[in-house]
Amino acid sequence: MTEILVATIATFGVSALISTYDGSFGVLRRLRSRVKVFECTVCTAVWIAVPIANFTGIGPIGYLFIIGGVILLERFS
């Protein structure tokens, strides 16, 4: 349970970073202009959650829990 909570917060943080901040020298801004998926925090979280779920060993069901948690965090933040 704790692993899923930490993975959800990490996924939300990284996906919010990619989808909103410009980064050094506008690197993330240029990435968003080329890959339209990275413009939305939840859409970015779908791609970011895969390596985080694999790294923590949560598995495919935990992946769905992570995405659900990110959606809730995005909606209520």
VOGU-3710 file (C-alpha; in Angstrom, 3 decimals, decimal comma):
1> mteilvatia> 0,000/0,000/0,000  2,794/2,402/0,873  4,590/1,612/-2,385  1,513/2,559/-4,396  1,111/5,829/-2,497  4,750/6,813/-2,986  4,661/5,756/-6,646  1,502/7,816/-7,197  3,030/10,939/-5,693  6,250/10,434/-7,676
11> tfgvsalist> 4,335/9,905/-10,911  2,226/12,998/-10,329  5,311/15,089/-9,553  7,278/14,000/-12,601  4,314/14,296/-14,961  3,426/17,763/-13,615  7,056/18,783/-14,078  7,096/17,631/-17,697  3,690/19,058/-18,601  3,988/22,518/-16,994
21> ydgsfgvlrr> 7,576/23,666/-16,490  9,847/24,837/-19,276  13,060/23,392/-17,890  16,588/24,604/-18,451  17,027/26,341/-21,778  13,413/25,476/-22,698  14,125/21,765/-23,129  10,775/20,595/-21,780  8,913/23,288/-23,715  10,491/22,043/-26,951
31> lrsrvkvfec> 9,644/18,451/-26,004  5,984/19,419/-25,465  5,850/21,210/-28,813  7,035/18,047/-30,603  5,155/15,408/-28,597  1,592/16,591/-27,975  0,923/13,815/-25,400  3,092/15,644/-22,865  0,822/18,702/-22,727  -1,630/17,071/-20,270
41> tvctavwiav> -0,566/15,942/-16,783  -2,734/12,814/-16,817  -1,656/11,849/-20,341  1,968/12,225/-19,320  1,333/10,189/-16,152  0,176/7,237/-18,249  3,644/7,036/-19,785  5,584/7,902/-16,635  3,758/5,334/-14,469  5,006/2,362/-16,505
51> pianftgigp> 8,697/2,606/-15,535  7,828/3,631/-11,978  5,524/0,619/-11,562  8,183/-1,682/-13,001  10,918/-0,178/-10,834  8,927/-0,583/-7,634  7,665/-4,051/-8,594  4,003/-3,143/-8,167  2,787/-4,861/-11,321  -0,017/-4,200/-13,803
61> igylfiiggv> -2,784/-3,812/-11,227  -0,677/-1,338/-9,270  -0,144/0,572/-12,512  -3,891/1,146/-12,715  -3,970/2,274/-9,088  -1,176/4,755/-9,799  -3,043/6,234/-12,768  -6,249/6,467/-10,724  -4,390/8,241/-7,932  -2,851/10,706/-10,367
71> illerfs> -6,280/11,471/-11,804  -7,591/12,165/-8,296  -4,595/14,351/-7,441  -4,995/16,304/-10,667  -8,707/16,810/-10,133  -8,425/18,000/-6,533  -5,217/20,038/-6,764
//
